[in-house]
């Protein structure tokens, strides 16, 4: 194990140990969260020790709590009692390693994450926004309390140790064939149409990988295709009490290619959507980040077959590519007969699974 993550409570009585902070959602199942808590019980009194795993949607900093009302909505929470001993998991090699690292008086725990929970996603703050970014996060917390979840019991920060973790998805090992879309559009003052066909080589691309788009045009009309515009839109579905959908462009690129009347065109144009080109866009969905480490555009959300989007609370992310031909209106009417020809292709953006 290269690194152990630990956090000690302010009173020194609780130390939380985890062997990793990224837990992979394999669609059919999710990595289990295994950790240990080191106990120094001399100041516990009558209080018990609990450990909690919570998935929450944060829509404001905890520092902005108003009259005890936090800007946080718990999506899913699981509690375990560690002292006096109640939870007794089957020990794993990870537990053994952490217990050796932590020393005496350690108690192991295991959480299973349901596979209908969202992945960790944060929304990009604006340039002047302060505090934690809005989004979905997972947190392991150990604390001292009389009861595990009594809203009337005040739990002091000094009696708490917490670590944020991430639930992430990687690209599947099998990548499928790419999508194809076509349209045939007629125009005013023209007897014949424009045919547009666009396709991708595969259905999934990695973050930062160039995306080649094969474009075929058969312009049978009497109008000129002046230029092309390719955009990539990110759709963010925020599903809590009700569903909100936000669509933001993460790439917009023009190509000064012309297709004259009664001619054809075939070419492959390459695009690469990057977060570095979208640093100022407030509310853009990013992969959940730990502290201030680098991140990227949020990965496409993959759902288990048969699981409807409305059954998954949190933030769901998808992408699509739009190919738009700007067709000039000729003759006396000029701009009045100008028009666009557009097709859309679905796009999946993800990370490759790291080597073991």
VOROMAR-46424 format. One record per residue (C-alpha): residue in one letter; x negated, y, z negated; residue number from 1. Coordinates in Angstrom, 2 decimals. Each point is the difference from the previous one (the first is absolute). Layout:
 resn      c1      c2      c3 resi
    A       X       Y       Z  NUM
...
REM end
This chain:
 resn      c1      c2      c3 resi
    X    0.00    0.00    0.00    1
    X   -1.63    3.26    1.13    2
    X    1.84    2.36   -2.34    3
    X    2.30   -0.02   -3.02    4
    X    2.47    2.83   -0.53    5
    X    0.73    0.98   -3.58    6
    X    1.76    2.74   -1.94    7
    X   -0.02    0.54   -3.77    8
    X    2.77    1.74   -1.95    9
    X   -0.78    3.24   -1.82   10
    X    0.18   -1.71   -3.38   11
    X   -2.45   -2.69    1.12   12
    X    2.35   -2.82   -0.98   13
    X    0.89   -1.19    3.53   14
    X   -2.25   -0.62    3.00   15
    X    1.56   -1.11    3.29   16
    X   -2.11   -2.08    2.43   17
    X    0.82   -0.82    3.65   18
    X   -2.18   -1.80    2.54   19
    X    1.36    1.93    2.99   20
    X    2.32    2.87    0.84   21
    X    1.23   -1.03    3.46   22
    X    2.63   -2.76    0.16   23
    X    0.95   -1.34    3.42   24
    X    3.59   -0.44    1.15   25
    X   -0.10   -3.00    2.34   26
    X    3.71    0.63    0.92   27
    X    1.04   -3.44   -1.30   28
    X   -1.79    0.52   -3.33   29
    X   -2.08    2.56   -1.92   30
    X   -3.28   -0.45   -1.90   31
    X    0.58   -0.45   -3.73   32
    X   -1.31    2.65   -2.41   33
    X   -2.32   -1.64   -2.54   34
    X   -1.64    1.93   -2.83   35
    X   -0.91    0.00   -3.68   36
    X    0.41    2.44   -2.89   37
    X   -2.62    0.24   -2.76   38
    X    1.62    0.71   -3.38   39
    X   -1.32    1.78   -3.09   40
    X    2.98   -0.44   -2.32   41
    X   -1.15    1.87   -3.11   42
    X    2.24    3.02    0.74   43
    X    2.97   -1.80    1.57   44
    X    2.10   -0.13   -3.18   45
    X    3.43   -1.45    0.78   46
    X   -0.29    0.85    3.67   47
    X   -0.22   -2.55    2.79   48
    X   -2.17    0.00    3.13   49
    X    1.72   -0.11    3.37   50
    X   -1.25    0.03    3.57   51
    X    2.16    1.30    2.83   52
    X   -0.16   -0.06    3.78   53
    X    2.11    2.69    1.62   54
    X    0.70    0.96    3.62   55
    X    1.25    3.58    0.10   56
    X    0.79    2.79    2.42   57
    X   -1.71    3.17   -1.18   58
    X    1.43    3.23    1.36   59
    X   -1.91    2.47   -2.14   60
    X   -2.83    0.16   -2.49   61
    X    0.61   -1.32   -3.52   62
    X   -1.32    3.37   -1.19   63
    X    3.18    1.56    1.38   64
    X    2.34   -1.94   -2.29   65
    X    2.93    2.25   -0.95   66
    X    1.56   -0.65   -3.42   67
    X   -1.22   -3.60    0.06   68
    X    1.37   -0.72    3.49   69
    X   -2.83   -1.36    2.13   70
    X   -0.36    0.32    3.75   71
    X   -0.21   -3.78    0.32   72
    X    2.46   -2.73    0.91   73
    X   -0.84   -3.56   -1.06   74
    X    0.75   -2.43    2.82   75
    X   -1.03   -3.17   -1.86   76
    X   -1.50   -0.64   -3.45   77
    X   -1.12   -3.15   -1.81   78
    X   -1.06   -0.12   -3.70   79
    X   -2.02   -2.63   -1.88   80
    X   -0.76   -0.18   -3.72   81
    X   -3.65   -0.77   -0.78   82
    X   -0.18    0.51   -3.79   83
    X    1.27   -1.66   -2.07   84
    X   -0.62   -2.58    2.71   85
    X    3.02   -0.73    2.18   86
    X   -1.12   -0.18    3.65   87
    X   -2.25   -3.01    0.72   88
    X   -0.97   -0.21    3.69   89
    X   -1.84   -2.88    1.63   90
    X   -3.64    1.05   -0.04   91
    X   -1.64    0.60    3.37   92
    X   -3.66    0.49    1.01   93
    X    0.72    3.75    0.04   94
    X    1.19   -0.14   -3.63   95
    X   -3.10   -1.98   -1.01   96
    X   -2.31    2.55    1.62   97
    X    1.76    2.98   -1.58   98
    X    0.12   -1.61   -3.46   99
    X   -3.74   -0.64    0.12  100
    X   -0.55    3.61    1.04  101
    X    2.32    1.44   -2.70  102
    X   -1.21   -2.15   -2.89  103
    X    1.96   -1.08   -3.09  104
    X    3.62    0.84   -0.87  105
    X    1.25    0.04    3.60  106
    X    3.46   -1.02    1.17  107
    X    0.64   -0.99    3.66  108
    X    3.08    0.92    2.05  109
    X    1.40   -0.72    3.46  110
    X    2.59    1.91    2.03  111
    X    1.68   -1.20    3.18  112
    X    1.01    2.81    2.37  113
    X    3.27   -0.63    1.89  114
    X   -0.43    0.09    3.78  115
    X    2.93    2.39    0.52  116
    X   -1.88    2.93   -1.56  117
    X   -1.52    2.72    2.22  118
    X   -3.71    0.39    0.57  119
    X   -1.98    2.83   -1.57  120
    X    0.56    3.16    2.06  121
    X   -0.66    3.64   -0.84  122
    X    1.32    3.10    1.74  123
    X   -2.66    2.48    1.06  124
    X    0.17    3.13   -2.17  125
    X   -0.10    3.46    1.49  126
    X   -3.21    2.07   -0.20  127
    X    1.22    1.83   -3.15  128
    X    1.69   -2.93   -1.77  129
    X   -1.43   -0.98   -3.38  130
    X    0.21   -3.22   -2.04  131
    X    0.62   -3.55    1.14  132
    X    1.38   -0.62    3.47  133
    X    3.58   -1.18    0.38  134
    X    0.46   -3.61    1.00  135
    X    0.29   -3.60   -1.12  136
    X   -2.56   -1.31   -2.46  137
    X   -0.56   -3.03   -2.23  138
    X   -1.37    0.34   -3.51  139
    X   -1.15   -2.50   -2.65  140
    X    0.40    1.46   -3.49  141
    X   -0.70   -1.44   -3.44  142
    X    1.37    1.81   -3.05  143
    X    0.92   -0.15   -3.68  144
    X    3.70    0.22   -0.90  145
    X    2.62   -1.40   -2.33  146
    X    2.14   -1.09    2.97  147
    X   -0.97   -0.70    3.60  148
    X    2.25    2.56    1.70  149
    X    1.94    2.14   -2.43  150
    X    0.59    3.39    1.69  151
    X    0.35    1.66   -3.42  152
    X   -3.41   -1.20   -1.19  153
    X   -2.79    2.44    0.74  154
    X   -3.21   -1.74    1.07  155
    X   -3.09    2.12   -0.54  156
    X   -2.51    0.36    2.83  157
    X   -2.78   -1.02   -2.39  158
    X    1.78   -3.37   -0.46  159
    X    0.04   -0.70    3.75  160
    X   -2.46   -1.25    2.63  161
    X    1.00   -0.08    3.67  162
    X   -1.43   -0.82    3.41  163
    X    1.62    0.75    3.37  164
    X   -0.13   -2.88    2.49  165
    X    1.04   -0.30    3.65  166
    X    2.24   -2.41    1.85  167
    X   -1.30   -0.13    3.57  168
    X    0.61   -1.87    3.24  169
    X   -2.51   -1.06    2.64  170
    X    0.58   -0.78    3.64  171
    X    1.12   -3.59    0.65  172
    X   -2.57   -2.33    1.52  173
    X    2.24   -0.59    3.03  174
    X    0.50    3.14    2.11  175
    X    2.84   -0.22    2.51  176
    X    0.47    1.30    3.55  177
    X    0.52    3.70    0.44  178
    X    3.35    1.69    0.65  179
    X    1.09    1.33    3.38  180
    X    2.61    2.63    0.84  181
    X    1.28    1.41    3.28  182
    X    2.48    2.56    1.25  183
    X    1.38    1.06    3.36  184
    X    1.21    3.61    0.01  185
    X    1.81    1.96    2.69  186
    X    0.03    3.79    0.34  187
    X    2.23    2.74    1.21  188
    X   -0.73    0.93    3.61  189
    X   -1.90   -3.23    0.66  190
    X    1.32   -3.14    1.67  191
    X   -2.51   -2.38   -1.57  192
    X   -1.32   -0.55   -3.54  193
    X   -3.28   -0.18   -1.93  194
    X   -0.95   -3.41   -1.43  195
    X   -2.19    0.00   -3.15  196
    X   -1.41   -3.12   -1.65  197
    X   -2.29   -0.01   -3.07  198
    X   -1.51   -2.92   -1.91  199
    X   -2.52   -0.91   -2.72  200
    X   -2.39   -2.96    0.10  201
    X    0.99   -1.17   -3.52  202
    X    2.56    0.80   -2.69  203
    X   -2.44    1.08   -2.74  204
    X   -3.03    2.29   -0.17  205
    X   -2.40    0.73   -2.84  206
    X   -0.40    3.45   -1.54  207
    X   -2.51    1.97    2.11  208
    X    0.13   -2.44    2.93  209
    X    0.63    1.59    3.43  210
    X    3.44   -0.92    1.38  211
    X    0.03   -0.43    3.81  212
    X    3.40    0.61    1.60  213
    X    0.54   -1.36    3.50  214
    X    2.21    2.33    2.03  215
    X    1.60   -0.66    3.40  216
    X    2.00    2.64    1.86  217
    X    1.88   -0.31    3.27  218
    X    1.17    3.50    0.92  219
    X    2.59   -0.48    2.75  220
    X    1.54    3.42   -0.65  221
    X   -0.75    3.32    1.69  222
    X   -1.39    1.45   -3.24  223
    X   -3.53    0.16   -1.43  224
    X   -1.01   -1.50   -3.32  225
    X   -2.06    2.90   -1.39  226
    X   -1.61   -1.62   -3.06  227
    X    0.41   -2.68   -2.67  228
    X    0.42    0.42   -3.74  229
    X   -0.58   -2.87   -2.43  230
    X    1.07    0.30   -3.63  231
    X   -0.14   -2.40   -2.95  232
    X    2.70    0.49   -2.64  233
    X   -0.16   -1.32   -3.54  234
    X    3.41   -0.87   -1.50  235
    X    0.16   -0.07   -3.80  236
    X    3.11   -1.51   -1.60  237
    X    0.29    0.91   -3.68  238
    X    2.55   -2.39   -1.50  239
    X    1.05    0.76   -3.59  240
    X    3.48    1.10   -1.07  241
    X    0.68    0.80    3.65  242
    X   -2.08   -0.26    3.15  243
    X   -1.98    2.92    1.43  244
    X   -1.89   -0.20    3.29  245
    X   -2.84    2.29    1.02  246
    X   -1.65    0.01    3.42  247
    X   -3.36    1.71    0.46  248
    X   -2.24    0.09    3.05  249
    X   -3.50   -1.32   -0.72  250
    X   -1.27    0.40    3.58  251
    X    0.98    2.19    2.94  252
    X   -2.19   -0.13    3.08  253
    X    0.54    1.40    3.50  254
    X   -1.52   -1.42    3.17  255
    X   -0.18    2.28    3.04  256
    X    0.81   -2.73    2.51  257
    X    2.35    0.72    2.92  258
    X    2.06   -2.40    2.09  259
    X    1.19    1.47    3.27  260
    X    3.40   -0.81    1.59  261
    X    0.20   -3.43    1.69  262
    X   -3.20   -1.27   -1.60  263
    X   -1.07   -2.46   -2.71  264
    X   -2.33    0.18   -2.97  265
    X   -1.59   -2.68   -2.18  266
    X   -2.48    0.63   -2.80  267
    X   -0.87   -0.85   -3.59  268
    X   -0.12    2.94   -2.42  269
    X   -1.54   -0.37   -3.46  270
    X    1.11    1.65   -3.25  271
    X   -1.20   -0.30   -3.63  272
    X    2.24    1.33   -2.80  273
    X   -2.17    1.07   -2.98  274
    X    0.63    1.54   -3.41  275
    X   -2.95    2.37    0.60  276
    X    2.14    1.77    2.64  277
    X    2.96    0.36   -2.42  278
    X   -1.54    1.23   -3.27  279
    X    2.37    2.99   -0.30  280
    X    3.29   -1.88    0.47  281
    X    1.84   -0.07   -3.31  282
    X    2.05   -3.13   -0.65  283
    X   -1.83   -2.26    2.44  284
    X   -0.03   -3.60   -1.30  285
    X   -3.48   -1.30   -0.88  286
    X   -1.21   -3.31   -1.37  287
    X    0.09    0.20   -3.80  288
    X   -3.24    1.39   -1.35  289
    X   -1.86   -0.59   -3.26  290
    X   -1.39    3.28   -1.36  291
    X   -1.41    2.13    2.84  292
    X   -1.39   -2.71    2.24  293
    X    0.41    0.23    3.75  294
    X    3.21   -1.35    1.44  295
    X    1.70   -0.12    3.40  296
    X    3.42    0.21    1.60  297
    X    2.39   -2.37   -1.76  298
    X    0.06   -3.51    1.41  299
    X    3.15   -1.37    1.63  300
    X    2.25   -1.71   -2.54  301
    X    0.50   -3.70    0.72  302
    X    3.14   -1.54   -1.49  303
    X    0.72   -3.66   -0.68  304
    X    2.30   -1.43    2.71  305
    X    3.62    0.29   -1.08  306
    X   -0.76    2.81   -2.46  307
    X    1.98    3.12    0.94  308
    X   -1.60    3.42   -0.38  309
    X    2.68    1.08   -2.47  310
    X   -1.06   -2.86   -2.31  311
    X   -3.47    1.55   -0.42  312
    X   -0.12    3.09   -2.20  313
    X   -2.86    2.43    0.51  314
    X   -1.72    1.24    3.17  315
    X    0.11   -1.86    3.32  316
    X   -2.23    1.15    2.88  317
    X    0.22   -0.62    3.76  318
    X   -1.43    1.55    3.18  319
    X    1.00    0.49    3.62  320
    X   -1.71    1.36    3.11  321
    X    1.86    2.33    2.38  322
    X   -1.19    0.41    3.60  323
    X    1.53    3.08    1.55  324
    X   -0.30    1.05    3.67  325
    X    0.63    3.69    0.67  326
    X    1.65    0.17    3.40  327
    X    0.00    3.35    1.83  328
    X    3.15    1.24    1.64  329
    X   -0.67    1.00    3.59  330
    X    1.92    2.15    2.44  331
    X    2.08    3.11   -0.68  332
    X    1.32   -1.16   -3.41  333
    X   -3.52   -0.42   -1.38  334
    X    0.01   -0.53   -3.75  335
    X    3.75   -0.69   -0.10  336
    X   -0.62   -3.43    1.52  337
    X   -3.15   -0.80   -1.99  338
    X    0.33   -3.02   -2.26  339
    X   -1.85   -2.56   -2.13  340
    X   -0.33   -3.75    0.39  341
    X   -0.69   -1.76   -3.33  342
    X   -0.58   -3.56   -1.26  343
    X   -0.81   -1.18   -3.53  344
    X   -2.18   -2.88   -1.21  345
    X   -0.11   -1.36   -3.57  346
    X   -3.46    0.05   -1.60  347
    X   -1.42   -1.85   -3.01  348
    X   -3.04    1.55   -1.74  349
    X   -1.78   -2.04   -2.69  350
    X   -3.39   -1.01   -1.45  351
    X   -1.67   -3.28    0.93  352
    X   -0.26   -2.45   -2.87  353
    X   -3.50    0.32   -1.53  354
    X   -2.37   -2.95    0.12  355
    X    0.12   -2.07   -3.19  356
REM end
